[in-house]
Amino acid sequence: MGSSQKRAIQNYRARLGERGLARFEVLGRDIDRDLIRSLARHLAEDGPGAIHLRAVVAEAIAETPAKKGGILAALRRSPLVGEDLDPDRSHEEGRTPDI
């Protein structure tokens, strides 16, 4: 490889680094090529969709199971915690059907 080609590659990789991107190689099955490229493209956009995608993929491939009690923790964070609510509804008899 000539020195001009090496310099061009170094400049390209430096520009990628300035954008926070890196070039790397992965091994996978041929049928997953488009999926992996699409995944990488979406993650490189770094928007709200990429953040959500990172979380979903990280959870899907996590070796430890998700923590239990997530729903309970969410309910405890509710702004209605400690409020004196009356969840009872009035009971009304239904109509009698004409048969």
C-alpha positions as CSV (number, residue, x, y, z in Angstrom):
1,M,0.0,0.0,0.0
2,G,1.4,3.4,-1.0
3,S,2.0,6.2,1.4
4,S,-0.8,8.3,-0.1
5,Q,-3.3,5.4,0.5
6,K,-2.1,5.0,4.1
7,R,-2.4,8.8,4.7
8,A,-5.9,8.7,3.2
9,I,-7.0,5.9,5.5
10,Q,-5.5,7.6,8.6
11,N,-7.3,10.8,7.7
12,Y,-10.6,9.0,7.2
13,R,-10.3,7.2,10.5
14,A,-9.3,10.5,12.2
15,R,-12.5,12.1,10.8
16,L,-14.5,9.1,12.1
17,G,-12.9,9.5,15.5
18,E,-13.9,13.2,15.6
19,R,-17.5,12.2,15.1
20,G,-17.2,9.6,17.9
21,L,-17.3,6.7,15.5
22,A,-14.9,3.8,15.1
23,R,-14.4,1.2,12.4
24,F,-14.3,-2.4,13.5
25,E,-14.8,-5.8,12.1
26,V,-17.3,-8.4,13.4
27,L,-17.8,-12.1,12.5
28,G,-21.2,-13.4,11.9
29,R,-23.4,-15.5,9.7
30,D,-23.9,-14.4,6.1
31,I,-27.7,-14.2,6.5
32,D,-27.2,-11.6,9.3
33,R,-25.1,-9.2,7.2
34,D,-27.9,-6.8,6.4
35,L,-29.3,-6.9,9.9
36,I,-25.9,-6.1,11.5
37,R,-25.3,-3.3,9.0
38,S,-28.7,-1.8,9.6
39,L,-28.2,-2.1,13.4
40,A,-24.8,-0.3,13.1
41,R,-26.3,2.4,10.9
42,H,-29.1,3.1,13.4
43,L,-26.8,3.1,16.4
44,A,-24.4,5.5,14.6
45,E,-27.3,8.1,14.3
46,D,-27.1,8.6,18.1
47,G,-30.7,9.9,18.4
48,P,-33.5,8.9,20.7
49,G,-34.1,5.8,18.5
50,A,-30.5,4.7,19.0
51,I,-30.7,5.1,22.8
52,H,-33.9,3.0,22.8
53,L,-32.3,0.4,20.5
54,R,-29.2,0.2,22.7
55,A,-31.3,-0.5,25.7
56,V,-33.4,-3.1,24.0
57,V,-30.4,-5.0,22.5
58,A,-28.5,-4.7,25.8
59,E,-31.4,-6.2,27.7
60,A,-31.9,-8.9,25.1
61,I,-28.3,-10.1,25.2
62,A,-27.8,-9.6,29.0
63,E,-26.5,-12.7,30.6
64,T,-28.2,-11.9,33.9
65,P,-32.0,-11.9,34.0
66,A,-33.9,-8.7,34.5
67,K,-34.4,-7.6,38.1
68,K,-37.7,-8.5,39.6
69,G,-39.9,-5.7,41.1
70,G,-39.6,-3.3,38.2
71,I,-43.4,-2.7,38.2
72,L,-43.5,-2.2,41.9
73,A,-40.6,0.3,41.7
74,A,-42.5,2.2,39.0
75,L,-45.6,2.3,41.1
76,R,-43.6,3.7,44.0
77,R,-42.3,6.5,41.8
78,S,-45.8,7.5,40.9
79,P,-46.9,11.1,41.8
80,L,-50.0,9.6,43.4
81,V,-48.1,7.8,46.2
82,G,-49.3,9.0,49.5
83,E,-52.5,10.6,48.1
84,D,-55.7,9.8,49.8
85,L,-57.7,8.4,46.9
86,D,-61.1,6.7,47.1
87,P,-61.1,4.0,44.5
88,D,-64.6,2.8,45.4
89,R,-67.3,3.3,42.8
90,S,-71.0,3.5,43.3
91,H,-72.8,0.3,42.5
92,E,-75.8,0.7,40.2
93,E,-78.1,-2.1,39.3
94,G,-78.2,-2.8,35.6
95,R,-81.3,-2.7,33.5
96,T,-83.5,-5.7,33.2
97,P,-83.3,-7.1,29.6
98,D,-86.4,-7.6,27.6
99,I,-86.4,-11.1,26.4
